[in-house]
Amino acid sequence: MFLSKIYGEAQKLLFIRLYGLYEKGFVSLLYITSISSYIIDVLHNPRLSICTNEHALISEIEFDVELFYEIRTYNSSLKLNDCMKYLLTLEHMISSPLLTQYQVIMLQRLAASFLQQTAFILNMETYSHENKLRYKANKISHHMLKLAAKFGCITDMMYIAMYYYKTLRYMEALSIIEMMKVTLAQPYVMNRPNVDAEKYIEAVGGQTWSTKMRQAIACYITLENRINYINELVPAQQSSSLQNNGTSLYVPSFIMLHMLEVLCYRYVESLRAQTALDDLHTLFHYDQGQLIPLDYRDISWKILQICQQVTRNL
């Protein structure tokens, strides 16, 4: 129908948009302002329900909460060669035009995770080598972490701060931490299950899931127990492996943020380290499950103890 009137790049973009609407199915009606209000009124009416043959119609925010919860990665740590193989495989898969939008977002999450693992494994394996090799490895690791943050979720920036701390660049780590504080404080940021639905829709409603993940999704910090991210967390990782027979340790993003702040200021300005420790203590004791879910209070308590020990606040 459009072949005789639209040509070249415009034709390609039109088909991409039409296919996107086709994939959304009935939900695409929510993006048409002239009729979306009528659908929302029906959704909020407890006496009525609208279903398609596939699923009950739910709001965009409800769908996104469940989607981003489902795509959390559970991959265990690998050897350096294995990580490189997986990254090459993911590169070829992501460039495939046959992938659905669900597969693309999952592959992006996996790629970010593998890049982070590879960066820290490379640092571990070159730690005892000569300075020239360590310098090259450091540049590669840094580039990998920045790349992961570009298409991962907003809390993937935290891994860069962790790497800066591990490589003794405390002021650079603190710069990332201050930026993360501002970002995570935004009301539209989804720190499951807490999010201001109205602000979230205003900020990223109707955007692709890749865009939403980069701009509005906060994930827990995943630490593979066989990888040394920062020395102070090694005992907690070992405890996790022994007690739960788990391969990974999950840390709430706000807890990791405050922990890194305490650790960095310990070497930069001791008074501010104490202030950061007080902030962590307040967060742990007064949070009502909004930022620290009940399942994660144990690891949060351990991290608070670690920070008290390293600052000699016994």
Secondary structure, DSSP 8 states (H G I E B T S, - for coil): --TTT--HHHHHHHHHHHHHHHHHGGGGGGG-HHHHHHHHHHHT-TT---B-SS-B---HHHHHHHHHHHT--------HHHHHHHHHHHHHHHT-TT--HHHHHHHHHHHHHHHHHHHHHHHHHTTTS-HHHHHHHHHHHHHHHHHHHHHS-GGGHHHHHHHHHHTT-HHHHHHHHHHHHHHHTSTT-BBTTB--HHHHHHHHTTS-HHHHHHHHB---EEEETTS-S-GGGHHHHHHHHHHH--SEEEE-HHHHHHHHHHHHHHHH-HHHHHHHHHHHHHHHHH--SSSS-GGGHHHHHHHHHHHHHHTT--
